[in-house]
């Protein structure tokens, strides 16, 4: 949940993720799997979910 990798740049990237593969989720208007995972860790939600993921939008 932040700006895209090309935000504020006239050409190329203005930001580079520390972990390769996360660049395509940066600046997305859709909440990614990792956004949800970080929130679950922060709020200590360790319960099992009945939701099945069918999209491979994350690296």
PyMOL Python script that loads the backbone (N, CA, C, O; Angstrom):
from pymol import cmd

cmd.read_pdbstr("""\
ATOM      1  N   UNK A   1       0.830  -1.163   0.000  1.00  0.00           N
ATOM      2  CA  UNK A   1       0.000   0.000   0.000  1.00  0.00           C
ATOM      3  C   UNK A   1       0.886   1.241   0.000  1.00  0.00           C
ATOM      4  O   UNK A   1       1.108   1.884   1.025  1.00  0.00           O
ATOM      5  N   UNK A   2       1.370   1.539  -1.174  1.00  0.00           N
ATOM      6  CA  UNK A   2       2.264   2.686  -1.327  1.00  0.00           C
ATOM      7  C   UNK A   2       2.271   3.119  -2.777  1.00  0.00           C
ATOM      8  O   UNK A   2       1.488   2.617  -3.582  1.00  0.00           O
ATOM      9  N   UNK A   3       3.140   4.037  -3.111  1.00  0.00           N
ATOM     10  CA  UNK A   3       3.255   4.516  -4.479  1.00  0.00           C
ATOM     11  C   UNK A   3       3.845   3.425  -5.375  1.00  0.00           C
ATOM     12  O   UNK A   3       4.496   2.498  -4.894  1.00  0.00           O
ATOM     13  N   UNK A   4       3.608   3.549  -6.673  1.00  0.00           N
ATOM     14  CA  UNK A   4       4.174   2.615  -7.646  1.00  0.00           C
ATOM     15  C   UNK A   4       5.682   2.830  -7.757  1.00  0.00           C
ATOM     16  O   UNK A   4       6.201   3.868  -7.346  1.00  0.00           O
ATOM     17  N   UNK A   5       6.370   1.855  -8.308  1.00  0.00           N
ATOM     18  CA  UNK A   5       7.830   1.943  -8.428  1.00  0.00           C
ATOM     19  C   UNK A   5       8.266   3.074  -9.340  1.00  0.00           C
ATOM     20  O   UNK A   5       9.387   3.567  -9.221  1.00  0.00           O
ATOM     21  N   UNK A   6       7.390   3.494 -10.256  1.00  0.00           N
ATOM     22  CA  UNK A   6       7.748   4.563 -11.196  1.00  0.00           C
ATOM     23  C   UNK A   6       7.207   5.929 -10.783  1.00  0.00           C
ATOM     24  O   UNK A   6       7.349   6.896 -11.531  1.00  0.00           O
ATOM     25  N   UNK A   7       6.590   6.025  -9.610  1.00  0.00           N
ATOM     26  CA  UNK A   7       6.050   7.305  -9.150  1.00  0.00           C
ATOM     27  C   UNK A   7       7.177   8.309  -8.941  1.00  0.00           C
ATOM     28  O   UNK A   7       8.241   7.962  -8.428  1.00  0.00           O
ATOM     29  N   UNK A   8       6.942   9.529  -9.332  1.00  0.00           N
ATOM     30  CA  UNK A   8       7.871  10.643  -9.148  1.00  0.00           C
ATOM     31  C   UNK A   8       9.127  10.531 -10.008  1.00  0.00           C
ATOM     32  O   UNK A   8      10.101  11.240  -9.751  1.00  0.00           O
ATOM     33  N   UNK A   9       9.135   9.677 -11.006  1.00  0.00           N
ATOM     34  CA  UNK A   9      10.303   9.533 -11.880  1.00  0.00           C
ATOM     35  C   UNK A   9       9.926   9.943 -13.293  1.00  0.00           C
ATOM     36  O   UNK A   9       8.837   9.623 -13.771  1.00  0.00           O
ATOM     37  N   UNK A  10      10.820  10.643 -13.952  1.00  0.00           N
ATOM     38  CA  UNK A  10      10.555  11.020 -15.340  1.00  0.00           C
ATOM     39  C   UNK A  10      10.791   9.838 -16.276  1.00  0.00           C
ATOM     40  O   UNK A  10      10.144   9.728 -17.317  1.00  0.00           O
ATOM     41  N   UNK A  11      11.707   8.964 -15.908  1.00  0.00           N
ATOM     42  CA  UNK A  11      11.939   7.728 -16.669  1.00  0.00           C
ATOM     43  C   UNK A  11      12.551   6.691 -15.736  1.00  0.00           C
ATOM     44  O   UNK A  11      13.399   7.015 -14.905  1.00  0.00           O
ATOM     45  N   UNK A  12      12.123   5.464 -15.878  1.00  0.00           N
ATOM     46  CA  UNK A  12      12.653   4.391 -15.037  1.00  0.00           C
ATOM     47  C   UNK A  12      11.975   4.321 -13.684  1.00  0.00           C
ATOM     48  O   UNK A  12      10.889   4.870 -13.493  1.00  0.00           O
ATOM     49  N   UNK A  13      12.612   3.649 -12.755  1.00  0.00           N
ATOM     50  CA  UNK A  13      12.064   3.454 -11.415  1.00  0.00           C
ATOM     51  C   UNK A  13      12.617   4.491 -10.449  1.00  0.00           C
ATOM     52  O   UNK A  13      13.792   4.852 -10.512  1.00  0.00           O
ATOM     53  N   UNK A  14      11.759   4.965  -9.557  1.00  0.00           N
ATOM     54  CA  UNK A  14      12.217   5.847  -8.485  1.00  0.00           C
ATOM     55  C   UNK A  14      12.390   5.071  -7.189  1.00  0.00           C
ATOM     56  O   UNK A  14      13.050   5.541  -6.262  1.00  0.00           O
ATOM     57  N   UNK A  15      11.792   3.875  -7.122  1.00  0.00           N
ATOM     58  CA  UNK A  15      11.924   3.002  -5.951  1.00  0.00           C
ATOM     59  C   UNK A  15      12.167   1.579  -6.418  1.00  0.00           C
ATOM     60  O   UNK A  15      11.654   1.153  -7.453  1.00  0.00           O
ATOM     61  N   UNK A  16      12.950   0.859  -5.649  1.00  0.00           N
ATOM     62  CA  UNK A  16      13.225  -0.544  -5.937  1.00  0.00           C
ATOM     63  C   UNK A  16      12.968  -1.346  -4.663  1.00  0.00           C
ATOM     64  O   UNK A  16      13.499  -1.004  -3.607  1.00  0.00           O
ATOM     65  N   UNK A  17      12.164  -2.406  -4.745  1.00  0.00           N
ATOM     66  CA  UNK A  17      11.903  -3.197  -3.543  1.00  0.00           C
ATOM     67  C   UNK A  17      13.147  -3.962  -3.100  1.00  0.00           C
ATOM     68  O   UNK A  17      13.971  -4.351  -3.927  1.00  0.00           O
ATOM     69  N   UNK A  18      13.274  -4.171  -1.808  1.00  0.00           N
ATOM     70  CA  UNK A  18      14.411  -4.937  -1.274  1.00  0.00           C
ATOM     71  C   UNK A  18      14.364  -6.388  -1.721  1.00  0.00           C
ATOM     72  O   UNK A  18      15.398  -7.002  -1.984  1.00  0.00           O
ATOM     73  N   UNK A  19      13.146  -6.933  -1.804  1.00  0.00           N
ATOM     74  CA  UNK A  19      12.971  -8.317  -2.221  1.00  0.00           C
ATOM     75  C   UNK A  19      12.472  -8.341  -3.656  1.00  0.00           C
ATOM     76  O   UNK A  19      11.454  -7.729  -3.979  1.00  0.00           O
ATOM     77  N   UNK A  20      13.187  -9.044  -4.506  1.00  0.00           N
ATOM     78  CA  UNK A  20      12.806  -9.123  -5.919  1.00  0.00           C
ATOM     79  C   UNK A  20      11.417  -9.748  -6.056  1.00  0.00           C
ATOM     80  O   UNK A  20      11.067 -10.661  -5.308  1.00  0.00           O
ATOM     81  N   UNK A  21      10.642  -9.263  -6.996  1.00  0.00           N
ATOM     82  CA  UNK A  21       9.314  -9.807  -7.236  1.00  0.00           C
ATOM     83  C   UNK A  21       8.200  -8.995  -6.608  1.00  0.00           C
ATOM     84  O   UNK A  21       7.041  -9.156  -6.989  1.00  0.00           O
ATOM     85  N   UNK A  22       8.514  -8.126  -5.657  1.00  0.00           N
ATOM     86  CA  UNK A  22       7.485  -7.333  -5.003  1.00  0.00           C
ATOM     87  C   UNK A  22       7.186  -6.044  -5.756  1.00  0.00           C
ATOM     88  O   UNK A  22       6.255  -5.329  -5.384  1.00  0.00           O
ATOM     89  N   UNK A  23       7.933  -5.730  -6.788  1.00  0.00           N
ATOM     90  CA  UNK A  23       7.725  -4.506  -7.537  1.00  0.00           C
ATOM     91  C   UNK A  23       6.371  -4.417  -8.199  1.00  0.00           C
ATOM     92  O   UNK A  23       5.810  -3.328  -8.315  1.00  0.00           O
ATOM     93  N   UNK A  24       5.831  -5.550  -8.638  1.00  0.00           N
ATOM     94  CA  UNK A  24       4.539  -5.498  -9.333  1.00  0.00           C
ATOM     95  C   UNK A  24       3.367  -5.311  -8.383  1.00  0.00           C
ATOM     96  O   UNK A  24       2.275  -4.963  -8.832  1.00  0.00           O
ATOM     97  N   UNK A  25       3.556  -5.529  -7.082  1.00  0.00           N
ATOM     98  CA  UNK A  25       2.480  -5.277  -6.123  1.00  0.00           C
ATOM     99  C   UNK A  25       2.569  -3.875  -5.532  1.00  0.00           C
ATOM    100  O   UNK A  25       1.624  -3.414  -4.891  1.00  0.00           O
ATOM    101  N   UNK A  26       3.682  -3.199  -5.740  1.00  0.00           N
ATOM    102  CA  UNK A  26       3.833  -1.836  -5.215  1.00  0.00           C
ATOM    103  C   UNK A  26       2.954  -0.885  -6.015  1.00  0.00           C
ATOM    104  O   UNK A  26       2.991  -0.889  -7.246  1.00  0.00           O
ATOM    105  N   UNK A  27       2.174  -0.082  -5.332  1.00  0.00           N
ATOM    106  CA  UNK A  27       1.311   0.886  -5.991  1.00  0.00           C
ATOM    107  C   UNK A  27       0.029   0.306  -6.544  1.00  0.00           C
ATOM    108  O   UNK A  27      -0.716   1.004  -7.232  1.00  0.00           O
ATOM    109  N   UNK A  28      -0.244  -0.956  -6.259  1.00  0.00           N
ATOM    110  CA  UNK A  28      -1.452  -1.603  -6.754  1.00  0.00           C
ATOM    111  C   UNK A  28      -2.675  -1.089  -6.008  1.00  0.00           C
ATOM    112  O   UNK A  28      -2.595  -0.774  -4.821  1.00  0.00           O
ATOM    113  N   UNK A  29      -3.795  -1.006  -6.693  1.00  0.00           N
ATOM    114  CA  UNK A  29      -5.045  -0.597  -6.058  1.00  0.00           C
ATOM    115  C   UNK A  29      -5.749  -1.779  -5.409  1.00  0.00           C
ATOM    116  O   UNK A  29      -6.780  -1.614  -4.758  1.00  0.00           O
ATOM    117  N   UNK A  30      -5.196  -2.959  -5.587  1.00  0.00           N
ATOM    118  CA  UNK A  30      -5.758  -4.176  -5.027  1.00  0.00           C
ATOM    119  C   UNK A  30      -4.904  -4.595  -3.838  1.00  0.00           C
ATOM    120  O   UNK A  30      -3.676  -4.530  -3.898  1.00  0.00           O
ATOM    121  N   UNK A  31      -5.544  -5.020  -2.768  1.00  0.00           N
ATOM    122  CA  UNK A  31      -4.819  -5.503  -1.598  1.00  0.00           C
ATOM    123  C   UNK A  31      -4.184  -6.842  -1.959  1.00  0.00           C
ATOM    124  O   UNK A  31      -4.868  -7.751  -2.429  1.00  0.00           O
ATOM    125  N   UNK A  32      -2.890  -6.961  -1.742  1.00  0.00           N
ATOM    126  CA  UNK A  32      -2.188  -8.188  -2.107  1.00  0.00           C
ATOM    127  C   UNK A  32      -2.235  -9.205  -0.969  1.00  0.00           C
ATOM    128  O   UNK A  32      -2.600  -8.881   0.161  1.00  0.00           O
ATOM    129  N   UNK A  33      -1.866 -10.416  -1.287  1.00  0.00           N
ATOM    130  CA  UNK A  33      -1.773 -11.487  -0.300  1.00  0.00           C
ATOM    131  C   UNK A  33      -0.833 -11.080   0.827  1.00  0.00           C
ATOM    132  O   UNK A  33      -1.115 -11.331   1.998  1.00  0.00           O
ATOM    133  N   UNK A  34       0.289 -10.448   0.473  1.00  0.00           N
ATOM    134  CA  UNK A  34       1.284 -10.068   1.477  1.00  0.00           C
ATOM    135  C   UNK A  34       0.799  -8.920   2.360  1.00  0.00           C
ATOM    136  O   UNK A  34       1.177  -8.851   3.530  1.00  0.00           O
ATOM    137  N   UNK A  35      -0.026  -8.021   1.830  1.00  0.00           N
ATOM    138  CA  UNK A  35      -0.640  -6.981   2.660  1.00  0.00           C
ATOM    139  C   UNK A  35      -1.509  -7.617   3.744  1.00  0.00           C
ATOM    140  O   UNK A  35      -1.443  -7.235   4.913  1.00  0.00           O
ATOM    141  N   UNK A  36      -2.312  -8.579   3.345  1.00  0.00           N
ATOM    142  CA  UNK A  36      -3.182  -9.272   4.288  1.00  0.00           C
ATOM    143  C   UNK A  36      -2.357 -10.066   5.291  1.00  0.00           C
ATOM    144  O   UNK A  36      -2.667 -10.089   6.482  1.00  0.00           O
ATOM    145  N   UNK A  37      -1.308 -10.714   4.805  1.00  0.00           N
ATOM    146  CA  UNK A  37      -0.441 -11.505   5.690  1.00  0.00           C
ATOM    147  C   UNK A  37       0.216 -10.622   6.747  1.00  0.00           C
ATOM    148  O   UNK A  37       0.277 -10.999   7.917  1.00  0.00           O
ATOM    149  N   UNK A  38       0.708  -9.449   6.345  1.00  0.00           N
ATOM    150  CA  UNK A  38       1.338  -8.537   7.312  1.00  0.00           C
ATOM    151  C   UNK A  38       0.331  -8.043   8.346  1.00  0.00           C
ATOM    152  O   UNK A  38       0.670  -7.907   9.521  1.00  0.00           O
ATOM    153  N   UNK A  39      -0.903  -7.774   7.921  1.00  0.00           N
ATOM    154  CA  UNK A  39      -1.941  -7.363   8.870  1.00  0.00           C
ATOM    155  C   UNK A  39      -2.271  -8.491   9.840  1.00  0.00           C
ATOM    156  O   UNK A  39      -2.460  -8.249  11.032  1.00  0.00           O
ATOM    157  N   UNK A  40      -2.343  -9.715   9.339  1.00  0.00           N
ATOM    158  CA  UNK A  40      -2.603 -10.863  10.208  1.00  0.00           C
ATOM    159  C   UNK A  40      -1.497 -11.036  11.241  1.00  0.00           C
ATOM    160  O   UNK A  40      -1.775 -11.326  12.405  1.00  0.00           O
ATOM    161  N   UNK A  41      -0.259 -10.861  10.830  1.00  0.00           N
ATOM    162  CA  UNK A  41       0.859 -10.975  11.771  1.00  0.00           C
ATOM    163  C   UNK A  41       0.790  -9.850  12.804  1.00  0.00           C
ATOM    164  O   UNK A  41       0.971 -10.090  13.997  1.00  0.00           O
ATOM    165  N   UNK A  42       0.531  -8.638  12.351  1.00  0.00           N
ATOM    166  CA  UNK A  42       0.477  -7.490  13.256  1.00  0.00           C
ATOM    167  C   UNK A  42      -0.620  -7.663  14.312  1.00  0.00           C
ATOM    168  O   UNK A  42      -0.395  -7.405  15.494  1.00  0.00           O
ATOM    169  N   UNK A  43      -1.810  -8.103  13.877  1.00  0.00           N
ATOM    170  CA  UNK A  43      -2.933  -8.262  14.795  1.00  0.00           C
ATOM    171  C   UNK A  43      -3.005  -9.663  15.402  1.00  0.00           C
ATOM    172  O   UNK A  43      -3.983  -9.996  16.072  1.00  0.00           O
ATOM    173  N   UNK A  44      -1.988 -10.478  15.175  1.00  0.00           N
ATOM    174  CA  UNK A  44      -1.868 -11.828  15.723  1.00  0.00           C
ATOM    175  C   UNK A  44      -3.080 -12.695  15.398  1.00  0.00           C
ATOM    176  O   UNK A  44      -3.620 -13.383  16.264  1.00  0.00           O
ATOM    177  N   UNK A  45      -3.495 -12.649  14.140  1.00  0.00           N
ATOM    178  CA  UNK A  45      -4.594 -13.486  13.653  1.00  0.00           C
ATOM    179  C   UNK A  45      -3.991 -14.758  13.072  1.00  0.00           C
ATOM    180  O   UNK A  45      -3.532 -14.767  11.930  1.00  0.00           O
ATOM    181  N   UNK A  46      -3.991 -15.809  13.842  1.00  0.00           N
ATOM    182  CA  UNK A  46      -3.366 -17.054  13.408  1.00  0.00           C
ATOM    183  C   UNK A  46      -4.379 -18.142  13.094  1.00  0.00           C
ATOM    184  O   UNK A  46      -3.998 -19.286  12.844  1.00  0.00           O
ATOM    185  N   UNK A  47      -5.652 -17.810  13.101  1.00  0.00           N
ATOM    186  CA  UNK A  47      -6.683 -18.802  12.848  1.00  0.00           C
ATOM    187  C   UNK A  47      -6.706 -19.271  11.409  1.00  0.00           C
ATOM    188  O   UNK A  47      -6.187 -18.600  10.516  1.00  0.00           O
ATOM    189  N   UNK A  48      -7.297 -20.402  11.196  1.00  0.00           N
ATOM    190  CA  UNK A  48      -7.424 -20.957   9.849  1.00  0.00           C
ATOM    191  C   UNK A  48      -8.550 -20.256   9.114  1.00  0.00           C
ATOM    192  O   UNK A  48      -9.561 -19.881   9.709  1.00  0.00           O
ATOM    193  N   UNK A  49      -8.366 -20.087   7.825  1.00  0.00           N
ATOM    194  CA  UNK A  49      -9.366 -19.446   6.991  1.00  0.00           C
ATOM    195  C   UNK A  49      -9.964 -20.468   6.038  1.00  0.00           C
ATOM    196  O   UNK A  49      -9.286 -21.397   5.598  1.00  0.00           O
ATOM    197  N   UNK A  50     -11.233 -20.289   5.725  1.00  0.00           N
ATOM    198  CA  UNK A  50     -11.885 -21.175   4.765  1.00  0.00           C
ATOM    199  C   UNK A  50     -11.794 -20.626   3.348  1.00  0.00           C
ATOM    200  O   UNK A  50     -12.336 -21.223   2.417  1.00  0.00           O
ATOM    201  N   UNK A  51     -11.117 -19.497   3.176  1.00  0.00           N
ATOM    202  CA  UNK A  51     -10.995 -18.869   1.860  1.00  0.00           C
ATOM    203  C   UNK A  51      -9.895 -19.565   1.065  1.00  0.00           C
ATOM    204  O   UNK A  51      -8.794 -19.775   1.573  1.00  0.00           O
ATOM    205  N   UNK A  52     -10.191 -19.917  -0.170  1.00  0.00           N
ATOM    206  CA  UNK A  52      -9.205 -20.518  -1.053  1.00  0.00           C
ATOM    207  C   UNK A  52      -8.746 -19.481  -2.060  1.00  0.00           C
ATOM    208  O   UNK A  52      -9.568 -18.785  -2.657  1.00  0.00           O
ATOM    209  N   UNK A  53      -7.444 -19.373  -2.250  1.00  0.00           N
ATOM    210  CA  UNK A  53      -6.895 -18.420  -3.204  1.00  0.00           C
ATOM    211  C   UNK A  53      -6.722 -19.097  -4.554  1.00  0.00           C
ATOM    212  O   UNK A  53      -6.088 -20.147  -4.661  1.00  0.00           O
ATOM    213  N   UNK A  54      -7.293 -18.487  -5.577  1.00  0.00           N
ATOM    214  CA  UNK A  54      -7.190 -19.041  -6.913  1.00  0.00           C
ATOM    215  C   UNK A  54      -6.320 -18.179  -7.819  1.00  0.00           C
ATOM    216  O   UNK A  54      -5.976 -18.590  -8.927  1.00  0.00           O
ATOM    217  N   UNK A  55      -5.965 -16.987  -7.351  1.00  0.00           N
ATOM    218  CA  UNK A  55      -5.142 -16.085  -8.150  1.00  0.00           C
ATOM    219  C   UNK A  55      -3.694 -16.178  -7.707  1.00  0.00           C
ATOM    220  O   UNK A  55      -3.412 -16.348  -6.521  1.00  0.00           O
ATOM    221  N   UNK A  56      -2.792 -16.069  -8.640  1.00  0.00           N
ATOM    222  CA  UNK A  56      -1.364 -16.068  -8.298  1.00  0.00           C
ATOM    223  C   UNK A  56      -0.802 -14.677  -8.561  1.00  0.00           C
ATOM    224  O   UNK A  56       0.122 -14.511  -9.358  1.00  0.00           O
ATOM    225  N   UNK A  57      -1.365 -13.681  -7.885  1.00  0.00           N
ATOM    226  CA  UNK A  57      -0.963 -12.294  -8.099  1.00  0.00           C
ATOM    227  C   UNK A  57       0.288 -11.935  -7.314  1.00  0.00           C
ATOM    228  O   UNK A  57       0.837 -10.851  -7.506  1.00  0.00           O
ATOM    229  N   UNK A  58       0.742 -12.795  -6.456  1.00  0.00           N
ATOM    230  CA  UNK A  58       1.893 -12.509  -5.622  1.00  0.00           C
ATOM    231  C   UNK A  58       3.072 -13.367  -6.057  1.00  0.00           C
ATOM    232  O   UNK A  58       2.883 -14.443  -6.625  1.00  0.00           O
ATOM    233  N   UNK A  59       4.305 -12.889  -5.788  1.00  0.00           N
ATOM    234  CA  UNK A  59       5.499 -13.640  -6.234  1.00  0.00           C
ATOM    235  C   UNK A  59       5.722 -14.926  -5.467  1.00  0.00           C
ATOM    236  O   UNK A  59       6.682 -15.648  -5.737  1.00  0.00           O
TER     237      UNK A  59
END
""", "prot")
cmd.dss("prot")
cmd.show_as("cartoon", "prot")
cmd.util.cbc("prot")
cmd.orient("prot")
